[in-house]
Amino acid sequence: MKKPLLKAASITLLLSACNLYNPYDGTLPTTDNPPPTGDGGAAPTPPPVIVSGDCSEDPTVIHCMALKMITYRNGSLDPTLEKIEADALVVGMNRVWRPCGIGFTLEIFETVDPAAYRLAYSPDWRTESQRIRETFGDRERFLVVAVGPWNISTIAVTQMPGTGPYGVLVEEDYATNELTVGHELGHYMGLYHIRDTSNLMNPYIGTGTEALNRSQCEIARETNTRYWTAMMRTQSQ
């Protein structure tokens, strides 16, 4: 995912060009030649319930997926992500993903000094992503790592299923944005970019870019069942 040319207090447009590996044909999907997706039909709309930061409390959730969040601290400075911000992030992502019957629960939240692990506070994702994922990866939880600032256009990277090691890396400026992190977890669950300005997986993420269609919901649940059963805390039919 890439940064906008100009940053604003409220994010209205994020250029997403997530760096993904396609395990099926070895190619790198791009915004110019994304894998075909189609509109997939409208996602089902479940009845309204109170959406919390614990998906196990939502009776409409089919897959409740556990999260592990790591936030970097640069020495004695404030961490890139506070616990209260992480909780709010999960609430927001649950709202977005709820039409698919998918939700998230934050089981582990840790603040770390990356220097203690011989990792850079502002890492080069091209050369250090694998080591970060290997250091903090969890076989029973989706991994999200909020790192320091990147002085490049990329703002988040994710590995697609079937490759590994796994985990979302997101720059500090976007670590609290439920659409950015929710988009990256979509890649974690097997979804590619789709050209639809209302869709969460659109390469350009805006404040209203959060829809998910029926086909995407089915792919995400199938991916969870195939790859991520250890991350599931509830599963219903």
C-alpha positions as CSV (number, residue, x, y, z in Angstrom):
1,M,0.0,0.0,0.0
2,K,1.3,3.4,-0.9
3,K,1.2,6.9,0.7
4,P,-0.8,9.8,-0.7
5,L,1.4,12.6,-2.1
6,L,0.0,14.8,0.7
7,K,-0.8,13.8,4.2
8,A,-3.9,15.3,6.0
9,A,-5.2,15.1,9.5
10,S,-8.1,12.9,8.3
11,I,-7.2,10.3,5.6
12,T,-9.4,10.8,2.6
13,L,-7.4,8.8,0.0
14,L,-4.6,6.2,0.3
15,L,-2.9,4.8,-2.7
16,S,-2.6,1.1,-2.2
17,A,0.0,-0.8,-4.1
18,C,0.5,-3.7,-1.6
19,N,3.5,-5.8,-2.5
20,L,2.1,-9.3,-2.7
21,Y,3.3,-12.7,-3.9
22,N,0.9,-14.8,-5.9
23,P,1.5,-18.4,-4.7
24,Y,-0.4,-19.8,-7.7
25,D,1.6,-18.5,-10.6
26,G,4.6,-16.8,-9.1
27,T,3.7,-13.3,-10.4
28,L,3.4,-10.0,-8.6
29,P,-0.1,-8.6,-9.0
30,T,-0.1,-4.9,-9.6
31,T,-2.7,-2.1,-9.9
32,D,-2.2,-2.3,-13.7
33,N,-2.9,-6.0,-14.0
34,P,-4.7,-7.3,-11.0
35,P,-6.1,-10.9,-10.9
36,P,-9.7,-11.0,-12.2
37,T,-12.2,-10.8,-9.5
38,G,-15.6,-9.5,-10.9
39,D,-18.1,-7.9,-8.7
40,G,-19.0,-11.2,-7.0
41,G,-22.5,-10.1,-6.1
42,A,-23.6,-8.1,-3.1
43,A,-22.5,-9.3,0.3
44,P,-25.3,-10.4,2.7
45,T,-26.4,-7.8,5.2
46,P,-26.8,-9.3,8.7
47,P,-29.1,-7.8,11.3
48,P,-27.7,-5.0,13.3
49,V,-25.9,-5.8,16.6
50,I,-23.5,-4.0,18.9
51,V,-20.1,-4.4,17.3
52,S,-17.3,-4.7,19.9
53,G,-13.6,-5.5,19.9
54,D,-14.3,-9.1,20.6
55,C,-15.9,-10.9,17.7
56,S,-16.9,-13.9,19.9
57,E,-19.6,-11.6,21.3
58,D,-21.2,-11.1,17.9
59,P,-23.7,-14.0,17.1
60,T,-23.6,-13.2,13.4
61,V,-19.8,-14.0,13.1
62,I,-19.0,-17.2,11.4
63,H,-15.2,-16.9,11.8
64,C,-13.8,-15.1,14.8
65,M,-10.0,-14.7,14.2
66,A,-7.4,-14.0,16.8
67,L,-5.0,-11.1,16.4
68,K,-1.5,-10.5,17.8
69,M,-0.4,-6.8,17.6
70,I,3.1,-5.6,18.0
71,T,3.8,-1.9,18.3
72,Y,7.3,-0.5,18.1
73,R,8.7,2.0,20.6
74,N,11.7,4.1,19.7
75,G,13.7,4.1,22.9
76,S,11.8,6.1,25.6
77,L,9.4,7.7,23.1
78,D,5.7,6.9,22.9
79,P,4.9,3.7,21.0
80,T,3.6,3.8,17.5
81,L,0.2,2.4,18.6
82,E,-1.4,2.7,22.1
83,K,-3.5,-0.1,23.5
84,I,-6.7,2.1,23.4
85,E,-6.0,2.8,19.7
86,A,-5.5,-0.9,19.0
87,D,-8.9,-1.7,20.7
88,A,-10.6,1.0,18.6
89,L,-8.9,-0.4,15.5
90,V,-10.3,-3.9,16.1
91,V,-13.8,-2.4,16.6
92,G,-13.6,-0.6,13.3
93,M,-12.3,-3.6,11.4
94,N,-15.1,-5.8,12.9
95,R,-17.6,-3.3,11.6
96,V,-16.1,-3.4,8.1
97,W,-15.8,-7.2,8.0
98,R,-19.1,-8.1,9.7
99,P,-21.0,-8.4,6.4
100,C,-18.8,-11.4,5.6
101,G,-19.4,-13.0,9.0
102,I,-15.8,-12.5,9.9
103,G,-14.5,-10.7,12.9
104,F,-11.3,-10.2,15.0
105,T,-10.4,-10.4,18.6
106,L,-7.2,-8.9,20.0
107,E,-5.6,-11.5,22.2
108,I,-2.0,-10.3,22.4
109,F,-0.8,-6.7,22.4
110,E,2.9,-6.0,23.0
111,T,5.1,-2.9,22.9
112,V,8.6,-3.6,22.0
113,D,11.9,-1.8,21.4
114,P,13.0,-3.2,18.0
115,A,16.6,-2.5,18.9
116,A,16.4,-5.3,21.5
117,Y,15.8,-7.7,18.7
118,R,18.4,-6.1,16.5
119,L,15.7,-4.8,14.2
120,A,15.4,-1.2,12.8
121,Y,12.7,1.1,14.1
122,S,12.0,2.3,10.6
123,P,12.8,-0.9,8.6
124,D,13.3,-1.4,4.9
125,W,10.4,-3.7,4.2
126,R,12.1,-5.2,1.1
127,T,15.0,-6.6,3.1
128,E,13.6,-6.8,6.7
129,S,10.0,-7.9,6.4
130,Q,10.8,-11.6,6.6
131,R,13.0,-11.2,9.7
132,I,10.3,-9.1,11.5
133,R,7.6,-11.8,10.7
134,E,9.9,-14.6,11.9
135,T,10.7,-12.7,15.1
136,F,7.1,-11.9,16.1
137,G,5.1,-14.5,14.1
138,D,2.5,-16.6,15.9
139,R,1.1,-19.9,14.7
140,E,-2.3,-19.3,16.4
141,R,-2.9,-15.6,15.6
142,F,-2.8,-13.1,12.7
143,L,0.2,-10.9,13.2
144,V,0.0,-7.1,12.8
145,V,3.2,-5.1,13.4
146,A,3.1,-1.3,13.7
147,V,6.5,-0.1,12.8
148,G,8.1,3.3,12.7
149,P,7.9,5.7,9.7
150,W,8.9,4.7,6.2
151,N,10.4,7.5,4.1
152,I,9.0,5.9,1.0
153,S,5.6,5.6,-0.6
154,T,4.7,2.2,0.7
155,I,2.6,2.2,3.9
156,A,1.9,-1.5,4.5
157,V,2.9,-5.0,3.2
158,T,1.3,-8.4,3.6
159,Q,2.1,-12.0,2.6
160,M,-0.5,-13.9,0.7
161,P,-1.5,-17.4,1.9
162,G,0.7,-20.2,0.8
163,T,4.0,-18.3,1.0
164,G,5.0,-17.3,4.6
165,P,6.4,-16.1,6.9
166,Y,3.1,-14.2,7.5
167,G,2.1,-10.9,9.0
168,V,1.0,-7.4,8.2
169,L,3.6,-4.6,8.5
170,V,2.1,-1.2,8.7
171,E,3.7,2.2,9.0
172,E,2.9,4.2,12.2
173,D,0.9,6.9,10.4
174,Y,-1.7,4.3,9.2
175,A,-1.6,1.8,12.0
176,T,-4.8,3.2,13.5
177,N,-6.8,3.2,10.3
178,E,-9.3,0.3,10.1
179,L,-9.6,0.5,6.3
180,T,-5.8,0.3,5.8
181,V,-5.3,-2.6,8.3
182,G,-8.6,-4.2,7.3
183,H,-7.5,-4.1,3.6
184,E,-4.2,-5.8,4.6
185,L,-6.0,-8.5,6.5
186,G,-8.0,-9.0,3.4
187,H,-4.8,-10.0,1.6
188,Y,-4.0,-12.3,4.6
189,M,-7.3,-14.0,3.8
190,G,-6.6,-14.5,0.1
191,L,-8.1,-11.4,-1.5
192,Y,-6.4,-9.5,-4.3
193,H,-7.1,-5.9,-5.4
194,I,-10.3,-5.2,-7.2
195,R,-11.1,-2.1,-9.2
196,D,-14.2,-0.8,-7.4
197,T,-14.1,2.6,-5.7
198,S,-16.5,1.4,-3.0
199,N,-14.6,-1.8,-2.2
200,L,-12.2,-2.4,0.7
201,M,-9.8,-4.2,-1.7
202,N,-9.7,-1.3,-4.2
203,P,-6.1,-0.2,-4.8
204,Y,-7.2,3.3,-3.6
205,I,-8.6,3.4,-0.1
206,G,-10.8,6.3,0.9
207,T,-13.0,7.1,3.8
208,G,-16.0,5.3,2.2
209,T,-14.0,2.5,0.5
210,E,-15.1,-0.4,2.7
211,A,-17.6,-2.6,0.9
212,L,-17.0,-6.3,0.5
213,N,-18.9,-8.4,-2.0
214,R,-20.3,-12.0,-1.7
215,S,-17.5,-13.6,-3.7
216,Q,-14.8,-11.9,-1.5
217,C,-16.6,-13.1,1.6
218,E,-16.6,-16.6,0.4
219,I,-13.0,-16.5,-0.6
220,A,-11.9,-15.1,2.8
221,R,-13.9,-17.8,4.7
222,E,-12.5,-20.5,2.4
223,T,-9.0,-19.2,3.0
224,N,-9.5,-19.2,6.8
225,T,-10.7,-22.7,6.7
226,R,-7.9,-23.9,4.5
227,Y,-5.0,-22.0,6.1
228,W,-6.0,-20.4,9.4
229,T,-8.0,-22.8,11.5
230,A,-5.5,-22.3,14.4
231,M,-6.5,-18.6,14.4
232,M,-10.2,-19.3,14.7
233,R,-11.8,-18.8,18.1
234,T,-15.3,-19.5,16.9
235,Q,-16.6,-21.2,13.8
236,S,-20.2,-21.6,12.9
237,Q,-22.1,-22.5,9.8
